[in-house]
Amino acid sequence: MAKSETADVFAAGRRGGDGSLYAYRVRGLDRSGVVLWIGGRGDDPDQVLTLPEADHCQVPVFMTVRQARVYVSRRGGKLADSEVNTLELLRVQHWLKDPSRRRLPSGAVLDAWNFFEDLARGLGEVHRLPQQGAVHNSAYEKLFGDECAAWTPGEQRAVLDLLTAGVELWNSCPVIVKPCSRSVFGSGRGTPRGL
């Protein structure tokens, strides 16, 4: 694949993505770093950028936003926004340790839920999260409306299960820390996920 084609693929996103790349900082107990996130076009879902490696995908993780910006720039892309959102996963993990006694960090929980879905899509591992149904939809609506006090026991259990699985996915997914900015996409098998 020629360098200009590589840049076009990188900038365009995957599965009809709008090509908007964002840096997203995740602060967790076991793993922290900056990842790249691809915005979906229209109703297409968002996802975390991943790179192919043999029979699985890896998440490029950077120590700083500057490193992520340089990585994207060297591939002919540009971050869509200079602002960087942060997922305070630490707060979610703290709440998960004793949800009946700790105050729910609703904003961080909402961010974590969305991040875990986007991460699972990018990795092609949506099966690692619980299959979502009506109880999840209801819990999410209440979370989005800041009405978590109205969660039923079933809704709370669904949220706890999803977040626990999401934390496990984040902590165990293959990552490549500060990937080489000069590597060429398309030199391995298949098409890179997230591109």
C-alpha positions in Angstrom: 0.0 0.0 0.0 1.4 3.4 -1.0 2.1 6.0 1.6 -0.7 8.3 0.4 -3.2 5.4 0.4 -2.1 4.6 3.9 -2.7 8.1 5.0 -6.2 8.1 3.3 -7.1 4.8 5.0 -5.9 6.1 8.3 -7.7 9.4 7.9 -11.0 7.9 6.7 -11.6 5.6 9.6 -13.0 2.1 9.5 -16.5 0.9 8.5 -17.7 4.2 7.2 -16.2 6.2 10.1 -16.1 9.9 9.5 -12.4 10.0 9.9 -12.5 12.0 13.1 -9.7 10.9 15.4 -9.7 11.9 19.0 -7.2 11.4 21.8 -8.8 10.0 24.9 -7.0 9.7 28.3 -7.9 6.7 30.5 -6.7 6.7 34.1 -7.2 3.3 35.8 -5.7 1.5 38.7 -3.9 -1.2 36.7 -3.6 0.5 33.3 -3.5 4.1 32.2 -2.7 5.9 28.9 -3.9 7.8 25.9 -5.8 5.9 23.2 -7.1 7.0 19.9 -10.8 7.0 19.3 -12.6 7.0 15.9 -16.0 8.8 15.6 -18.6 6.9 13.6 -20.5 8.4 10.7 -24.2 9.1 11.4 -25.6 6.1 13.3 -22.4 4.0 12.8 -20.9 3.2 16.2 -17.6 4.8 17.5 -14.7 2.6 18.3 -11.2 2.7 19.8 -8.4 2.5 17.2 -6.6 -0.9 17.0 -3.8 -2.3 14.9 -3.5 -5.9 13.6 -0.9 -8.3 15.1 -1.0 -11.9 13.7 -4.3 -13.3 14.8 -5.5 -10.4 17.2 -5.6 -6.7 17.4 -3.6 -4.4 19.7 -4.5 -1.0 21.1 -1.9 1.7 20.5 -1.4 3.4 23.9 0.6 6.6 24.4 2.0 8.1 27.5 1.1 11.7 26.4 -1.3 13.4 24.1 1.6 14.8 22.3 2.9 11.4 21.4 -0.6 10.4 20.1 -0.7 13.7 18.0 2.7 13.0 16.5 1.7 9.4 15.7 -1.4 10.6 13.8 0.4 13.4 12.1 3.1 11.1 10.7 0.4 9.0 9.1 -1.1 12.1 7.4 -3.9 12.6 9.8 -4.9 15.1 12.4 -6.7 14.9 15.7 -10.2 16.4 15.3 -10.0 18.3 18.6 -7.2 19.8 20.7 -9.3 19.1 23.8 -8.7 15.7 25.4 -11.4 14.1 27.5 -10.4 11.9 30.4 -12.1 8.7 31.7 -11.5 8.6 35.4 -11.6 4.8 35.5 -10.1 5.0 39.0 -13.4 6.3 40.4 -15.4 3.6 38.7 -13.0 0.9 40.0 -13.2 2.3 43.5 -17.1 2.2 43.3 -17.0 -1.4 42.0 -15.2 -2.5 45.1 -18.2 -1.7 47.3 -21.2 -0.3 45.3 -23.6 -0.6 48.2 -21.6 1.7 50.4 -20.0 4.1 47.9 -21.5 7.0 46.0 -22.0 6.2 42.4 -19.7 8.4 40.1 -22.5 8.6 37.5 -20.5 10.7 34.9 -17.5 8.4 35.1 -19.7 5.3 34.9 -21.4 6.7 31.8 -18.0 7.4 30.2 -16.7 4.0 31.2 -19.8 2.2 29.7 -19.3 4.0 26.4 -15.6 3.5 26.4 -15.9 -0.3 27.0 -18.3 -0.7 24.1 -16.0 1.3 21.8 -13.0 -0.7 23.0 -14.8 -4.0 22.4 -15.8 -3.0 18.9 -12.3 -1.9 18.0 -10.8 -5.1 19.2 -13.6 -7.2 17.5 -14.3 -8.7 21.0 -17.9 -7.5 21.7 -18.5 -11.0 23.1 -16.3 -10.1 26.1 -19.0 -7.8 27.4 -22.4 -9.0 28.5 -25.0 -9.1 25.8 -27.1 -6.1 26.4 -30.9 -6.2 26.5 -33.9 -4.2 27.8 -32.5 -4.1 31.4 -29.3 -2.6 30.2 -31.2 0.0 28.0 -33.3 1.0 31.0 -30.3 1.3 33.3 -28.4 3.3 30.6 -31.4 5.7 30.2 -31.5 6.3 33.9 -27.7 6.7 34.1 -27.9 9.2 31.2 -30.7 11.1 32.9 -28.8 11.1 36.2 -31.6 9.0 37.8 -29.4 6.1 39.0 -31.1 6.2 42.4 -34.1 4.7 40.6 -32.2 1.6 39.3 -33.9 -1.7 40.1 -31.7 -4.4 41.6 -31.6 -6.1 38.2 -30.5 -2.9 36.5 -27.7 -2.3 39.1 -26.5 -5.9 38.7 -26.5 -5.5 34.9 -24.4 -2.3 35.2 -22.0 -4.0 37.7 -21.6 -7.0 35.4 -20.9 -4.8 32.3 -18.4 -2.5 34.1 -16.6 -5.5 35.7 -16.3 -7.1 32.3 -15.2 -3.8 30.7 -12.5 -3.2 33.3 -11.2 -6.8 32.7 -11.2 -6.1 28.9 -9.2 -2.9 29.3 -6.7 -4.4 31.7 -6.2 -7.5 29.6 -6.4 -6.4 26.0 -3.2 -6.5 24.0 -1.6 -3.1 23.8 1.4 -1.6 22.0 2.9 1.2 24.0 4.0 4.2 21.9 4.0 2.4 18.6 6.6 3.2 16.0 5.5 6.3 14.0 7.2 5.0 10.9 5.6 1.6 10.5 3.6 1.1 7.4 0.0 -0.1 7.5 -1.0 -2.9 5.2 2.3 -4.8 5.6 0.7 -7.5 7.7 -2.3 -9.8 7.2 -5.7 -8.4 6.7 -6.9 -4.8 7.1 -6.1 -2.9 10.3 -9.1 -2.6 12.6 -9.9 1.0 13.3 -8.5 2.2 10.0 
